[in-house]
Amino acid sequence: MFVSYGFVAAEARKLARRTQAALEAYGANFDVPAILEREYDLAEARCRRNGWCRQLEKLPIERAWLAANRAVF
């Protein structure tokens, strides 16, 4: 969630490479899109529960970015 996909001025492939490089440090393969989808769902639930409207407004942008760029992962 802290990468802010869809909000930074960077090429999708570059963001994906950075993400993969960071995750490689953990020594395992990760399904990044699946993890992001799950985290977006959890974040949405937290935002709704706590009334965090500003953060909730960002989620559709991040979800749309992921849908458009899923293949780069």
N, CA and C atoms as a LAMMPS dump frame, in Angstrom:
ITEM: TIMESTEP
0
ITEM: NUMBER OF ATOMS
219
ITEM: BOX BOUNDS ff ff ff
-5.0000000000000000e+02 5.0000000000000000e+02
-5.0000000000000000e+02 5.0000000000000000e+02
-5.0000000000000000e+02 5.0000000000000000e+02
ITEM: ATOMS id mol type element x y z
1 1 1 N 0.82 -1.195 0
2 1 2 C 0 0 0
3 1 3 C 0.864 1.259 0
4 2 1 N 2.062 1.183 0.503
5 2 2 C 2.881 2.383 0.598
6 2 3 C 3.597 2.72 -0.707
7 3 1 N 3.528 1.849 -1.713
8 3 2 C 4.153 2.144 -2.993
9 3 3 C 3.322 3.15 -3.777
10 4 1 N 2.03 3.151 -3.573
11 4 2 C 1.101 4.08 -4.224
12 4 3 C 1.085 3.919 -5.733
13 5 1 N 0.883 2.711 -6.184
14 5 2 C 0.745 2.463 -7.614
15 5 3 C -0.373 3.344 -8.151
16 6 1 N -0.099 3.985 -9.283
17 6 2 C -1.089 4.858 -9.892
18 6 3 C -0.944 6.311 -9.479
19 7 1 N -0.109 6.585 -8.505
20 7 2 C 0.072 7.951 -8.024
21 7 3 C 1.477 8.495 -8.261
22 8 1 N 2.39 7.64 -8.643
23 8 2 C 3.766 8.092 -8.859
24 8 3 C 4.038 8.203 -10.35
25 9 1 N 4.859 9.156 -10.711
26 9 2 C 5.204 9.363 -12.111
27 9 3 C 6.366 8.451 -12.484
28 10 1 N 6.055 7.183 -12.691
29 10 2 C 7.076 6.211 -13.069
30 10 3 C 6.441 5.176 -13.983
31 11 1 N 7.249 4.645 -14.862
32 11 2 C 6.79 3.615 -15.783
33 11 3 C 6.384 2.361 -14.996
34 12 1 N 5.302 1.737 -15.411
35 12 2 C 4.782 0.554 -14.712
36 12 3 C 5.832 -0.533 -14.593
37 13 1 N 6.576 -0.781 -15.65
38 13 2 C 7.603 -1.837 -15.6
39 13 3 C 8.686 -1.511 -14.573
40 14 1 N 9.023 -0.248 -14.456
41 14 2 C 10.036 0.155 -13.476
42 14 3 C 9.527 -0.089 -12.055
43 15 1 N 8.279 0.253 -11.799
44 15 2 C 7.705 -0.003 -10.474
45 15 3 C 7.653 -1.496 -10.186
46 16 1 N 7.288 -2.273 -11.19
47 16 2 C 7.23 -3.725 -11.003
48 16 3 C 8.623 -4.283 -10.715
49 17 1 N 9.637 -3.812 -11.438
50 17 2 C 11.011 -4.28 -11.181
51 17 3 C 11.455 -3.93 -9.771
52 18 1 N 11.144 -2.728 -9.335
53 18 2 C 11.509 -2.327 -7.969
54 18 3 C 10.807 -3.214 -6.934
55 19 1 N 9.541 -3.471 -7.186
56 19 2 C 8.775 -4.322 -6.271
57 19 3 C 9.38 -5.719 -6.23
58 20 1 N 9.663 -6.289 -7.396
59 20 2 C 10.233 -7.637 -7.452
60 20 3 C 11.596 -7.685 -6.77
61 21 1 N 12.416 -6.665 -6.983
62 21 2 C 13.743 -6.628 -6.354
63 21 3 C 13.616 -6.605 -4.833
64 22 1 N 12.694 -5.838 -4.329
65 22 2 C 12.492 -5.784 -2.881
66 22 3 C 12.017 -7.136 -2.349
67 23 1 N 11.123 -7.782 -3.077
68 23 2 C 10.589 -9.064 -2.608
69 23 3 C 11.605 -10.194 -2.721
70 24 1 N 12.515 -10.116 -3.673
71 24 2 C 13.553 -11.135 -3.814
72 24 3 C 14.421 -11.227 -2.567
73 25 1 N 14.525 -10.146 -1.833
74 25 2 C 15.305 -10.154 -0.596
75 25 3 C 14.739 -11.15 0.415
76 26 1 N 13.459 -11.483 0.268
77 26 2 C 12.832 -12.44 1.177
78 26 3 C 13.051 -13.882 0.728
79 27 1 N 13.618 -14.074 -0.464
80 27 2 C 13.969 -15.398 -0.925
81 27 3 C 12.801 -16.277 -1.323
82 28 1 N 11.725 -15.695 -1.75
83 28 2 C 10.565 -16.479 -2.176
84 28 3 C 9.888 -15.77 -3.341
85 29 1 N 9.133 -16.534 -4.088
86 29 2 C 8.347 -15.948 -5.169
87 29 3 C 6.991 -15.533 -4.628
88 30 1 N 6.551 -14.363 -5.018
89 30 2 C 5.279 -13.841 -4.557
90 30 3 C 4.391 -13.53 -5.746
91 31 1 N 3.114 -13.766 -5.606
92 31 2 C 2.126 -13.373 -6.603
93 31 3 C 1.704 -11.954 -6.245
94 32 1 N 2.448 -10.981 -6.75
95 32 2 C 2.244 -9.589 -6.361
96 32 3 C 0.823 -9.113 -6.637
97 33 1 N 0.257 -9.348 -7.823
98 33 2 C -1.119 -8.895 -8.039
99 33 3 C -2.11 -9.489 -7.032
100 34 1 N -1.958 -10.76 -6.705
101 34 2 C -2.862 -11.379 -5.727
102 34 3 C -2.693 -10.751 -4.352
103 35 1 N -1.455 -10.482 -3.976
104 35 2 C -1.193 -9.844 -2.679
105 35 3 C -1.808 -8.443 -2.654
106 36 1 N -1.612 -7.682 -3.737
107 36 2 C -2.162 -6.325 -3.787
108 36 3 C -3.683 -6.339 -3.738
109 37 1 N -4.306 -7.24 -4.483
110 37 2 C -5.768 -7.318 -4.454
111 37 3 C -6.269 -7.592 -3.042
112 38 1 N -5.616 -8.536 -2.367
113 38 2 C -6.006 -8.859 -0.986
114 38 3 C -5.809 -7.652 -0.072
115 39 1 N -4.682 -6.977 -0.209
116 39 2 C -4.404 -5.816 0.631
117 39 3 C -5.369 -4.671 0.349
118 40 1 N -5.739 -4.487 -0.914
119 40 2 C -6.711 -3.45 -1.237
120 40 3 C -8.054 -3.767 -0.58
121 41 1 N -8.439 -5.035 -0.602
122 41 2 C -9.696 -5.43 0.051
123 41 3 C -9.637 -5.167 1.555
124 42 1 N -8.522 -5.554 2.173
125 42 2 C -8.364 -5.33 3.616
126 42 3 C -8.326 -3.834 3.942
127 43 1 N -7.615 -3.078 3.122
128 43 2 C -7.529 -1.629 3.341
129 43 3 C -8.896 -0.982 3.199
130 44 1 N -9.656 -1.42 2.215
131 44 2 C -10.993 -0.859 2.035
132 44 3 C -11.863 -1.125 3.252
133 45 1 N -11.795 -2.327 3.772
134 45 2 C -12.584 -2.66 4.961
135 45 3 C -12.175 -1.789 6.148
136 46 1 N -10.856 -1.599 6.344
137 46 2 C -10.371 -0.749 7.442
138 46 3 C -10.817 0.694 7.255
139 47 1 N -10.714 1.189 6.037
140 47 2 C -11.108 2.575 5.763
141 47 3 C -12.588 2.787 6.05
142 48 1 N -13.399 1.867 5.592
143 48 2 C -14.85 1.993 5.827
144 48 3 C -15.172 1.904 7.32
145 49 1 N -14.514 0.983 8.002
146 49 2 C -14.751 0.794 9.433
147 49 3 C -14.345 2.018 10.246
148 50 1 N -13.258 2.678 9.809
149 50 2 C -12.711 3.797 10.584
150 50 3 C -13.048 5.172 10.021
151 51 1 N -13.775 5.203 8.914
152 51 2 C -14.152 6.488 8.337
153 51 3 C -13.012 7.24 7.687
154 52 1 N -12.044 6.518 7.155
155 52 2 C -10.885 7.15 6.525
156 52 3 C -11.203 7.419 5.059
157 53 1 N -11.935 8.47 4.807
158 53 2 C -12.448 8.764 3.467
159 53 3 C -11.35 9.119 2.471
160 54 1 N -10.358 9.88 2.885
161 54 2 C -9.297 10.275 1.952
162 54 3 C -8.554 9.057 1.431
163 55 1 N -8.222 8.133 2.298
164 55 2 C -7.526 6.918 1.855
165 55 3 C -8.45 6.062 1.002
166 56 1 N -9.704 5.997 1.362
167 56 2 C -10.676 5.208 0.611
168 56 3 C -10.797 5.721 -0.824
169 57 1 N -10.688 7.032 -1.002
170 57 2 C -10.763 7.627 -2.336
171 57 3 C -9.598 7.212 -3.225
172 58 1 N -8.465 6.847 -2.645
173 58 2 C -7.286 6.457 -3.414
174 58 3 C -7.377 5.029 -3.944
175 59 1 N -8.117 4.178 -3.281
176 59 2 C -8.135 2.766 -3.65
177 59 3 C -8.599 2.495 -5.076
178 60 1 N -9.626 3.158 -5.59
179 60 2 C -10.018 2.888 -6.977
180 60 3 C -8.898 3.194 -7.984
181 61 1 N -8.096 4.21 -7.695
182 61 2 C -6.985 4.549 -8.586
183 61 3 C -5.936 3.446 -8.554
184 62 1 N -5.617 2.96 -7.362
185 62 2 C -4.63 1.888 -7.251
186 62 3 C -5.159 0.593 -7.864
187 63 1 N -6.428 0.294 -7.652
188 63 2 C -7.018 -0.91 -8.259
189 63 3 C -7.011 -0.814 -9.783
190 64 1 N -7.323 0.361 -10.323
191 64 2 C -7.326 0.553 -11.773
192 64 3 C -5.914 0.41 -12.339
193 65 1 N -4.933 0.952 -11.621
194 65 2 C -3.54 0.809 -12.058
195 65 3 C -3.174 -0.67 -12.121
196 66 1 N -3.511 -1.419 -11.097
197 66 2 C -3.197 -2.843 -11.079
198 66 3 C -3.887 -3.57 -12.221
199 67 1 N -5.151 -3.27 -12.47
200 67 2 C -5.874 -3.923 -13.566
201 67 3 C -5.21 -3.639 -14.913
202 68 1 N -4.757 -2.415 -15.101
203 68 2 C -4.133 -2.034 -16.368
204 68 3 C -2.702 -2.555 -16.517
205 69 1 N -2.043 -2.833 -15.394
206 69 2 C -0.612 -3.188 -15.422
207 69 3 C -0.31 -4.556 -14.827
208 70 1 N -1.297 -5.368 -14.635
209 70 2 C -1.108 -6.681 -14.018
210 70 3 C -0.021 -7.504 -14.712
211 71 1 N 0.042 -7.398 -16.033
212 71 2 C 0.97 -8.217 -16.812
213 71 3 C 2.442 -7.884 -16.545
214 72 1 N 2.733 -6.691 -16.041
215 72 2 C 4.147 -6.342 -15.809
216 72 3 C 4.743 -7.097 -14.634
217 73 1 N 3.9 -7.665 -13.804
218 73 2 C 4.402 -8.442 -12.683
219 73 3 C 4.636 -9.873 -13.09
